[in-house]
C-alpha cells in the first residue's frame, strides 16, 4: 500500500480592494445574479457569471423547485446558458458567490460536486483551463486556475474509452 497526495493551489485575496479589475467586475456580475435567484425554500441565493473567450459574460442563479432536487444550481444555469448561446466558445472564468440572509457568508462558497463535474467537462471540451473565482458576502476571495484544482482525480471521458 502507498499513499497518493492530491494538492491544489489557490490565490487568496483577503482584501477585495486587491482584486484585479477583471475579477472584481466578474464577481460583481455574479453578486448581481445572486439577487435574481429563485430560492423560496432554502433562501440561499447563489449567483454565477461565466466570462467567455469572446468577451461575453453569461450569468445564472439557482432556481429551486418544491420537488427537490429538481432545481438547478447557479453554476450549471450559467454554464448551460453560455454553452447554448455560444457552443464553440471556450469559458475563460467563472465567478461564484452566494447570499445567505440567515447567516451572512464570511468565507467563499464552493460549487457542489455536480457543478464541479459539469464545469470540468467544459474545460475538457475546449482543452482550456477555466479560472474559478469563489466568494462569500464578505471575507476572502479564492481564485483557482482550473476547475481541476477544485476536483482533483477527476472522472473524465478517458475512463469510458
C-alpha positions in Angstrom: 0.0 0.0 0.0 1.1 3.5 -0.7 -0.4 7.0 -0.2 -1.1 9.4 -3.0 -1.4 13.0 -2.0 -3.6 15.3 -4.2 -2.8 19.0 -4.0 -4.4 22.2 -5.3 -3.2 25.8 -5.4 -5.4 28.8 -4.8 -4.8 32.5 -4.7 -6.4 34.2 -1.7 -7.3 37.8 -1.7 -8.1 38.9 1.9 -9.0 42.4 0.8 -11.4 42.8 -2.1 -9.6 46.1 -2.9 -6.6 43.9 -4.0 -8.7 42.1 -6.7 -7.6 42.7 -10.3 -10.3 44.7 -12.1 -11.3 41.8 -14.4 -12.0 39.6 -11.3 -13.8 42.4 -9.4 -16.1 43.0 -12.4 -16.9 39.4 -12.9 -17.6 38.9 -9.2 -19.9 41.9 -9.2 -21.9 40.3 -12.0 -22.2 37.1 -10.0 -23.3 39.1 -7.0 -26.0 40.8 -9.0 -27.1 37.4 -10.4 -27.5 36.0 -6.9 -30.1 38.7 -6.3 -32.2 37.1 -9.1 -32.2 33.6 -7.6 -35.4 31.8 -7.1 -34.9 30.3 -3.7 -38.2 30.3 -1.8 -37.3 27.1 0.1 -33.7 27.4 1.1 -33.5 31.2 0.9 -29.8 30.6 -0.1 -29.3 32.7 -3.2 -26.3 31.7 -5.5 -25.1 33.7 -8.5 -22.6 32.8 -11.1 -21.0 34.7 -14.0 -19.2 33.0 -16.9 -16.6 35.0 -18.8 -16.5 33.7 -22.3 -13.4 33.8 -24.6 -15.2 36.1 -26.9 -15.7 38.7 -24.1 -19.3 37.9 -23.4 -20.5 37.3 -19.8 -23.4 35.0 -19.1 -24.9 34.9 -15.7 -27.1 32.4 -13.8 -28.7 32.0 -10.5 -30.0 29.0 -8.6 -33.6 28.0 -9.4 -35.4 25.9 -6.8 -38.4 23.8 -7.0 -40.7 22.3 -4.4 -39.9 18.9 -5.7 -36.3 18.6 -4.5 -33.9 18.1 -6.2 -35.5 19.3 -9.4 -33.9 22.8 -9.1 -30.7 23.8 -10.7 -27.6 25.4 -9.3 -26.4 28.8 -10.4 -23.1 27.4 -11.8 -24.8 25.0 -14.2 -27.5 27.5 -15.1 -24.8 30.0 -16.2 -22.7 27.3 -17.9 -25.5 25.7 -19.8 -26.9 29.0 -21.0 -23.4 30.1 -22.1 -22.8 26.9 -24.0 -26.3 27.0 -25.6 -25.7 30.6 -26.8 -22.0 30.2 -27.8 -21.5 26.4 -28.3 -18.0 26.8 -29.8 -16.6 29.5 -27.4 -14.4 28.4 -24.5 -15.0 29.6 -21.0 -12.2 31.8 -19.5 -13.5 32.2 -16.0 -16.5 31.7 -13.7 -17.2 33.7 -10.6 -19.5 32.2 -7.9 -21.0 33.8 -4.8 -24.0 33.5 -2.6 -26.3 35.4 -0.3 -27.4 33.8 3.0 -29.9 36.1 4.7 -29.9 33.9 7.8 -26.1 34.0 8.4 -24.1 36.2 6.1 -21.2 34.2 4.5 -17.8 35.4 5.6 -16.0 32.8 3.5 -16.1 31.7 -0.1 -18.9 29.4 -1.2 -17.9 26.4 -3.2 -19.7 24.6 -6.0 -21.3 21.2 -5.4 -19.9 18.1 -7.0 -22.4 18.1 -9.9 -21.4 21.6 -10.8 -17.7 20.8 -10.5 -18.1 17.9 -12.9 -20.2 20.0 -15.4 -17.6 22.8 -15.3 -14.8 20.3 -15.7 -16.5 18.9 -18.8 -16.3 22.4 -20.4 -12.5 22.6 -19.6 -12.2 19.2 -21.4 -14.4 20.1 -24.3 -12.2 23.1 -25.1 -8.9 21.8 -23.7 -8.8 25.1 -21.9 -8.4 25.9 -18.2 -11.1 28.0 -16.7 -10.3 30.3 -13.8 -12.7 29.8 -10.8 -13.4 32.7 -8.5 -15.2 31.9 -5.2 -16.5 34.5 -2.7 -19.0 34.9 0.1 -20.7 38.1 1.1 -17.6 39.2 2.9 -14.2 37.9 3.7 -11.5 36.4 1.4 -11.9 35.7 -2.3 -10.4 32.5 -3.7 -9.1 32.2 -7.2 -8.3 28.8 -8.7 -6.6 28.5 -12.1 -8.6 25.5 -13.1 -11.7 23.5 -12.3 -9.4 20.5 -11.9 -8.0 22.3 -8.8 -11.4 22.0 -7.3 -12.0 18.4 -8.4 -8.7 16.5 -8.1 -8.6 13.0 -9.5 -11.4 13.8 -11.9 -13.7 11.5 -13.7 -13.4 12.1 -17.5 -14.3 10.6 -20.8 -11.0 8.7 -20.9 -12.4 6.2 -18.4 -15.1 5.2 -20.9 -12.7 4.6 -23.9 
